[in-house]
Amino acid sequence: MFRNSSQEISTAPSAPSALDADGLASALDAVHRAGIPGVVAEVRDGDRVWRGAAGVADLRTGRPVTADMPHRVGSITKTFTAAAVLRLVERGAVGLDAPIGDHLPRLVPDGRGAGITVRMLLSHTSGIPEYLFSAFPSLRGFPAGDFSTRSLDDNRFRRFAPSELVAMGLAAPPAGRPGGPSGVYSNANYLLLGELLRELTGLPPEEHITRDVIGRAGLRHTAFPSAPRLPDPHPRMYEAFYGHIDPPRDYSEYDMSWTGVGASLVSTPGDLNRFYRLLLAGEIVNATSLEQMRRTGPVLTQDGQSTIDYGLGLHRFEIPGSGTFWGHDGTVWGAQALSLTSADGTRQLSVAMNLVRWKRLGSPATHPIDEALSHFYRRALGGDPHASAS
């Protein structure tokens, strides 16, 4: 077991702080000891910031993880994509309530394109279902039927076109009525938004988001991957798929075209905190756009087991004992991340880890990793670290 160094930095030494560096380091180390190979985090309280890392980046070599390592952050990418779209709305290039068929008639043809708006894509209320079970066909029986994880290996170096994946989603039975009172989370929505960015700017959507959002925020360690392999140093990323891959398999080298501008960004906890701090202060999109992003409604998660409070690329979290937080979470094969910012902007947490889907399906008990993460989150977000998880 490795315990890496943590540091607390202050830009105003006399400022009061609720950050407990030793407590945070101990709680993060407990997440590693519970079973996560490597976990990194940055916690901010006002002017003070704590960064920590615990565990290993590579199970084979024992190479330690460090807080500044770039990490796949999954669907946190959606907030960046939403910000890019809203900045075009601000410039008058597209309307939030414009039918997507007006701009992408070949991708979403006929009456369907006329009934789905840009806003619906951003809020997952378009009714277009998830395409993942078509792109990864061996998973189709998940969770109750016969399935295998073979597709994860088959697709490791497969290059998908966004239009190919969107077509898979459109070919499936609709997940709901466009613009209905509740939505269903679907990556197809954000692939369509990426194609909208391409149509409106003439640039690959990744390039436009990099110029207009990542660059505007001054993020130095955030980028869309240009190849399946990430530049060194980076953590290996281990997928357990609910115990069906045992031991967990390294999927850090992967062609991320299967998720594109929906979930392929690479970043660090420090960059994520900076991005959300600027976004929620109105420095990335204007006040009107930010208000639209914060208008939330219920959205059913991909597994159909829970409902989240979702706006336009932003997720609202109510944390017992800590209050309201805004941000996003995300997973891809082998990697998981979460970024939260308090409603008043003073408290932030960004965390990334290199093992996902560790709990076996049907297991009735809470996994030690979940308990350790819950304890760390409560301590990081200013709640009672000794309270029971809700």
Secondary structure in CASP SS format (residue, H / E / C, confidence):
PFRMAT SS
TARGET T0000
AUTHOR 0000-0000-0000
METHOD secondary structure of the structure
MODEL  1
M C 1.00
F C 1.00
R E 1.00
N C 1.00
S C 1.00
S C 1.00
Q E 1.00
E E 1.00
I E 1.00
S E 1.00
T C 1.00
A C 1.00
P C 1.00
S C 1.00
A C 1.00
P C 1.00
S C 1.00
A C 1.00
L C 1.00
D C 1.00
A H 1.00
D H 1.00
G H 1.00
L H 1.00
A H 1.00
S H 1.00
A H 1.00
L H 1.00
D H 1.00
A H 1.00
V H 1.00
H H 1.00
R H 1.00
A H 1.00
G C 1.00
I C 1.00
P C 1.00
G E 1.00
V E 1.00
V E 1.00
A E 1.00
E E 1.00
V E 1.00
R E 1.00
D E 1.00
G C 1.00
D C 1.00
R E 1.00
V E 1.00
W E 1.00
R E 1.00
G E 1.00
A E 1.00
A E 1.00
G E 1.00
V E 1.00
A C 1.00
D C 1.00
L C 1.00
R C 1.00
T C 1.00
G C 1.00
R C 1.00
P E 1.00
V C 1.00
T C 1.00
A C 1.00
D C 1.00
M C 1.00
P C 1.00
H E 1.00
R E 1.00
V C 1.00
G H 1.00
S H 1.00
I H 1.00
T H 1.00
K H 1.00
T H 1.00
F H 1.00
T H 1.00
A H 1.00
A H 1.00
A H 1.00
V H 1.00
L H 1.00
R H 1.00
L H 1.00
V H 1.00
E H 1.00
R C 1.00
G C 1.00
A C 1.00
V C 1.00
G C 1.00
L C 1.00
D C 1.00
A C 1.00
P E 1.00
I H 1.00
G H 1.00
D H 1.00
H C 1.00
L C 1.00
P C 1.00
R C 1.00
L C 1.00
V C 1.00
P C 1.00
D H 1.00
G H 1.00
R H 1.00
G H 1.00
A H 1.00
G H 1.00
I C 1.00
T E 1.00
V H 1.00
R H 1.00
M H 1.00
L H 1.00
L H 1.00
S H 1.00
H C 1.00
T C 1.00
S C 1.00
G C 1.00
I C 1.00
P C 1.00
E C 1.00
Y C 1.00
L H 1.00
F H 1.00
S H 1.00
A H 1.00
F C 1.00
P H 1.00
S H 1.00
L H 1.00
R C 1.00
G C 1.00
F C 1.00
P C 1.00
A C 1.00
G C 1.00
D C 1.00
F C 1.00
S C 1.00
T C 1.00
R H 1.00
S H 1.00
L H 1.00
D H 1.00
D H 1.00
N C 1.00
R C 1.00
F C 1.00
R C 1.00
R C 1.00
F C 1.00
A C 1.00
P H 1.00
S H 1.00
E H 1.00
L H 1.00
V H 1.00
A H 1.00
M H 1.00
G H 1.00
L H 1.00
A H 1.00
A C 1.00
P C 1.00
P C 1.00
A C 1.00
G C 1.00
R C 1.00
P C 1.00
G C 1.00
G C 1.00
P C 1.00
S C 1.00
G E 1.00
V E 1.00
Y C 1.00
S C 1.00
N H 1.00
A H 1.00
N H 1.00
Y H 1.00
L H 1.00
L H 1.00
L H 1.00
G H 1.00
E H 1.00
L H 1.00
L H 1.00
R H 1.00
E H 1.00
L H 1.00
T H 1.00
G C 1.00
L C 1.00
P C 1.00
P H 1.00
E H 1.00
E H 1.00
H H 1.00
I H 1.00
T H 1.00
R H 1.00
D H 1.00
V H 1.00
I H 1.00
G C 1.00
R C 1.00
A C 1.00
G C 1.00
L C 1.00
R C 1.00
H C 1.00
T C 1.00
A E 1.00
F C 1.00
P C 1.00
S C 1.00
A C 1.00
P C 1.00
R C 1.00
L C 1.00
P C 1.00
D C 1.00
P C 1.00
H C 1.00
P C 1.00
R C 1.00
M C 1.00
Y E 1.00
E E 1.00
A C 1.00
F C 1.00
Y C 1.00
G C 1.00
H C 1.00
I C 1.00
D C 1.00
P C 1.00
P C 1.00
R E 1.00
D E 1.00
Y C 1.00
S C 1.00
E C 1.00
Y C 1.00
D C 1.00
M H 1.00
S H 1.00
W H 1.00
T C 1.00
G H 1.00
V H 1.00
G H 1.00
A C 1.00
S C 1.00
L C 1.00
V E 1.00
S E 1.00
T C 1.00
P H 1.00
G H 1.00
D H 1.00
L H 1.00
N H 1.00
R H 1.00
F H 1.00
Y H 1.00
R H 1.00
L H 1.00
L H 1.00
L H 1.00
A C 1.00
G C 1.00
E C 1.00
I C 1.00
V C 1.00
N C 1.00
A H 1.00
T H 1.00
S H 1.00
L H 1.00
E H 1.00
Q H 1.00
M H 1.00
R C 1.00
R C 1.00
T C 1.00
G E 1.00
P E 1.00
V E 1.00
L E 1.00
T C 1.00
Q C 1.00
D C 1.00
G C 1.00
Q C 1.00
S C 1.00
T E 1.00
I E 1.00
D E 1.00
Y E 1.00
G C 1.00
L C 1.00
G C 1.00
L C 1.00
H E 1.00
R E 1.00
F E 1.00
E E 1.00
I E 1.00
P C 1.00
G C 1.00
S C 1.00
G E 1.00
T E 1.00
F E 1.00
W E 1.00
G E 1.00
H E 1.00
D E 1.00
G E 1.00
T E 1.00
V E 1.00
W C 1.00
G C 1.00
A E 1.00
Q E 1.00
A E 1.00
L E 1.00
S E 1.00
L E 1.00
T E 1.00
S E 1.00
A C 1.00
D C 1.00
G C 1.00
T C 1.00
R E 1.00
Q E 1.00
L E 1.00
S E 1.00
V E 1.00
A E 1.00
M E 1.00
N C 1.00
L E 1.00
V E 1.00
R C 1.00
W C 1.00
K C 1.00
R C 1.00
L C 1.00
G C 1.00
S C 1.00
P C 1.00
A C 1.00
T C 1.00
H C 1.00
P H 1.00
I H 1.00
D H 1.00
E H 1.00
A H 1.00
L H 1.00
S H 1.00
H H 1.00
F H 1.00
Y H 1.00
R H 1.00
R H 1.00
A H 1.00
L C 1.00
G C 1.00
G C 1.00
D C 1.00
P C 1.00
H C 1.00
A C 1.00
S C 1.00
A C 1.00
S C 1.00
END
